[in-house]
């Protein structure tokens, strides 16, 4: 009896994540994919065809036969969309690099700090999550606008004579993304660095290795899993970011999240917006899956 219970429990441990993935990822994905193959219509909801299982199998097959790839073809023909995709990837990539440059020293300092201070430093990193994300983005408007706190301070310090135009530019978007997603990169790197055996660095320095060389040959490679995880946690949501570009970016900041919102709410073109969402998801998921498979093969080859 105990073996049966333990066997069922071990299988549930495996089944539950798959059920979670099915309910909260695959089912919504197929619903969005189904809408992307439909046509826009003056109705509620504003697309057709709609599955009606009560009408019978014949009506169901007729609905499927009406599916069209025209929305995906339209995305390749209109330069607005692929420019939005490319610009979103550019903004997310640059923001990820900037976040890494800022976050790695913070995580390294936290990991090398005394054990009694680390909980306080960890709390300071998590502290921004206690405030609404929208309020924090709005706060940057008050800081970056021409009469904001930043310009007032720089002019008071006689660094500049005229206010800087930072708000409604790509620079403001970079600042907003780096600030908002910095904890997502600091925490994985801190977790990797905290578990590191620093006696390896001490041994390298005793053998004559300079501190900088010891960092690049020992510390950074051992922290690489945390760096990769943190970069994914920043890059993936940054690609589809909508709030920060809409509030801090200007009219030239054309990111795919903003385009998706306009298609869905302003134009009420649910099929096109669903196609945009499907392609965005594939752009993010497929490289991650390929990367994970490459990592798994590399680990197997090492064994």
C-alpha positions in Angstrom: 0.0 0.0 0.0 2.8 2.4 0.9 4.5 1.6 -2.4 1.3 2.3 -4.3 0.9 5.7 -2.5 4.5 6.6 -3.1 4.2 5.7 -6.8 1.1 7.8 -7.2 2.7 10.7 -5.4 5.8 10.5 -7.6 3.7 10.5 -10.7 1.7 13.5 -9.5 4.9 15.4 -9.0 5.5 14.9 -12.7 1.9 15.3 -13.9 1.0 18.5 -12.0 3.6 20.8 -13.9 2.3 19.4 -17.2 -1.3 20.1 -16.2 -0.3 23.6 -15.2 1.5 24.1 -18.6 -1.6 22.7 -20.4 -4.1 24.9 -18.7 -2.2 28.2 -18.5 -0.1 28.1 -21.6 -1.1 25.6 -24.3 -4.9 26.2 -24.1 -4.6 30.0 -24.2 -2.1 29.7 -27.0 -4.4 27.6 -29.1 -7.3 30.0 -28.5 -5.1 32.9 -29.7 -3.8 30.8 -32.6 -7.4 30.0 -33.6 -8.4 33.6 -33.5 -5.4 34.5 -35.7 -6.7 32.2 -38.4 -10.1 33.9 -38.4 -11.4 37.0 -40.2 -12.4 40.3 -38.7 -16.1 40.9 -38.5 -18.5 43.5 -37.1 -19.7 41.3 -34.3 -19.0 40.5 -30.6 -16.4 39.1 -30.5 -15.1 40.9 -33.6 -14.0 37.9 -35.7 -15.3 34.9 -37.5 -15.6 31.9 -37.6 -16.4 30.9 -34.0 -16.4 27.3 -32.9 -19.9 26.1 -32.2 -19.8 22.5 -31.1 -23.5 22.4 -30.5 -24.1 22.8 -34.2 -22.6 19.4 -34.9 -19.5 18.0 -36.5 -20.3 19.2 -40.0 -20.6 22.9 -38.8 -17.3 22.4 -36.9 -15.5 21.2 -40.0 -17.0 24.1 -42.0 -15.6 26.6 -39.4 -12.2 25.0 -39.6 -12.2 25.2 -43.4 -12.7 28.9 -43.3 -9.5 29.5 -41.4 -7.1 31.7 -43.4 -3.4 32.5 -43.2 -4.1 36.0 -44.6 -3.3 37.7 -41.3 0.2 36.2 -41.2 0.8 37.2 -44.8 -0.4 40.7 -44.0 2.3 40.9 -41.3 5.0 40.2 -43.8 3.7 42.7 -46.3 3.3 45.7 -43.9 6.6 47.1 -42.8 5.1 48.5 -39.7 5.0 45.1 -38.0 8.5 43.8 -38.8 9.9 47.1 -37.9 8.1 46.9 -34.6 9.5 43.4 -34.1 13.1 44.4 -34.9 12.9 47.6 -32.8 11.5 45.6 -29.9 14.4 43.1 -30.1 16.9 46.0 -30.3 15.4 47.8 -27.3 15.2 44.5 -25.3 18.8 43.5 -26.2 20.3 46.8 -25.4 18.3 47.0 -22.1 19.4 43.5 -21.2 23.1 44.4 -21.7 22.7 47.6 -19.7 20.9 45.8 -16.9 23.7 43.2 -16.8 26.3 45.9 -16.5 24.4 47.5 -13.6 23.2 44.4 -12.0 26.3 42.2 -11.9 28.3 44.4 -9.7 25.4 44.7 -7.3 25.0 41.0 -7.1 28.7 40.5 -6.7 28.8 43.0 -3.9 25.9 41.4 -2.2 27.5 37.9 -2.4 30.8 39.2 -1.0 29.2 41.2 1.7 29.2 39.9 5.3 26.6 37.3 6.0 24.9 39.5 8.6 24.3 42.3 5.9 23.1 40.1 3.1 19.5 39.8 4.2 19.2 43.6 4.4 20.8 44.0 0.9 18.4 41.4 -0.4 15.4 43.2 1.0 16.6 46.4 -0.6 16.7 44.7 -4.0 13.2 43.3 -3.5 11.8 46.5 -2.0 10.6 48.1 -5.3 8.2 45.2 -5.7 6.2 46.4 -2.7 5.1 49.4 -4.8 2.9 49.2 -7.9 4.8 48.9 -11.2 2.6 51.5 -12.8 3.3 54.0 -10.0 7.0 53.5 -10.3 6.9 54.1 -14.0 4.9 57.3 -13.5 7.5 58.4 -10.9 10.1 58.4 -13.7 8.0 60.9 -15.6 8.4 63.3 -12.7 12.1 62.6 -12.6 12.9 62.8 -16.4 10.6 65.6 -17.6 12.2 68.9 -18.5 11.1 70.5 -15.2 11.7 67.3 -13.3 13.9 66.4 -10.4 16.9 65.3 -12.5 17.1 68.5 -14.6 16.6 70.6 -11.5 19.4 68.9 -9.7 21.8 69.1 -12.7 21.0 72.8 -13.2 21.4 73.4 -9.4 24.9 71.7 -9.6 25.7 73.9 -12.7 26.3 70.7 -14.8 23.9 71.9 -17.5 22.5 75.3 -18.4 19.3 74.1 -20.2 17.1 71.2 -19.3 17.8 67.9 -21.0 15.1 66.3 -23.2 15.1 62.8 -21.9 11.4 62.0 -21.5 9.7 60.7 -24.7 13.0 59.3 -26.0 14.5 55.9 -26.3 16.9 56.8 -23.5 13.9 57.1 -21.2 12.7 53.7 -22.3 16.1 52.2 -21.5 16.1 53.8 -18.1 12.6 52.5 -17.3 13.4 49.0 -18.4 16.7 48.8 -16.6 15.1 50.1 -13.4 12.0 47.9 -13.6 13.7 44.6 -14.4 17.0 45.1 -12.5 15.9 42.8 -9.5 15.1 40.0 -12.0 18.7 39.9 -13.1 20.3 40.6 -9.7 18.6 37.8 -7.8 19.7 34.8 -10.1 23.3 36.1 -10.3 23.4 36.6 -6.5 22.1 33.1 -6.0 24.8 31.7 -8.2 27.6 33.8 -6.6 26.5 33.0 -3.1 26.9 29.3 -3.7 30.4 29.7 -5.2 33.4 28.3 -3.5 35.7 31.4 -3.2 38.6 29.3 -2.1 39.1 28.6 -5.8 39.7 32.4 -6.4 42.1 32.5 -3.4 44.0 29.5 -4.8 44.3 31.1 -8.2 45.6 34.3 -6.6 48.1 32.4 -4.5 49.4 30.8 -7.7 50.0 34.2 -9.2 46.8 34.9 -11.1 45.9 38.6 -11.1 42.5 39.4 -9.5 40.9 40.5 -12.8 42.1 37.4 -14.6 40.8 35.2 -11.7 37.4 36.9 -12.0 37.1 36.2 -15.7 38.5 32.7 -15.5 36.8 31.5 -12.3 34.1 33.8 -10.9 32.3 34.7 -14.1 32.2 31.2 -15.6 30.7 29.8 -12.4 28.1 32.6 -12.3 27.2 32.1 -15.9 24.0 30.0 -15.2 22.7 32.9 -13.1 23.7 35.4 -15.8 21.8 33.4 -18.5 18.8 33.0 -16.3 18.7 36.7 -15.4 19.2 37.8 -19.0 16.2 35.6 -20.1 14.1 37.1 -17.3 14.9 40.6 -18.5 14.9 40.1 -22.3 11.7 38.1 -22.6 9.3 40.5 -20.9 11.2 43.5 -22.3 10.4 42.5 -25.9 6.7 42.6 -25.3 6.8 45.6 -22.9 3.9 48.1 -23.3 3.6 50.3 -20.3 7.2 51.7 -20.3 7.3 52.6 -24.0 3.8 54.1 -23.8 4.6 56.3 -20.8 8.3 57.1 -21.2 8.8 56.6 -25.0 8.0 59.0 -27.7 6.1 58.6 -31.0 9.2 57.0 -32.6 9.3 54.3 -30.0 7.4 51.6 -31.9 7.6 48.4 -29.9 5.5 45.3 -30.7 3.6 45.5 -27.4 2.3 48.9 -28.2 1.4 47.8 -31.8 -0.4 44.8 -30.3 -2.4 47.0 -28.0 -3.4 49.4 -30.8 -4.6 46.5 -33.0 -6.5 44.9 -30.2 -8.2 47.9 -28.6 -8.1 50.8 -31.1 -8.6 49.0 -34.4 -10.5 46.0 -32.8 -8.7 43.7 -35.3 -8.5 40.7 -33.1 -7.2 38.3 -35.8 -4.3 40.5 -36.7 -3.4 41.2 -33.1 -3.6 37.5 -32.4 -1.2 36.8 -35.3 1.2 39.4 -33.9 1.0 37.7 -30.5 1.7 34.2 -31.9 4.7 35.3 -33.9 6.0 37.2 -30.9 5.7 34.1 -28.7 7.5 31.9 -31.3 10.3 34.5 -31.6 10.8 34.1 -27.8 10.1 30.4 -27.2 11.9 28.8 -30.1 15.4 30.2 -29.4 15.0 29.3 -25.7 14.0 25.7 -26.5 17.0 25.4 -28.9 19.3 26.9 -26.3 18.1 24.5 -23.6 18.6 21.5 -25.9 22.1 22.7 -26.8 22.9 23.0 -23.1 21.5 19.6 -22.4 23.6 18.0 -25.2 26.7 19.9 -23.9 26.2 18.5 -20.4 25.7 15.0 -21.7 28.9 15.2 -23.8 30.8 16.4 -20.7 29.6 13.3 -18.8 
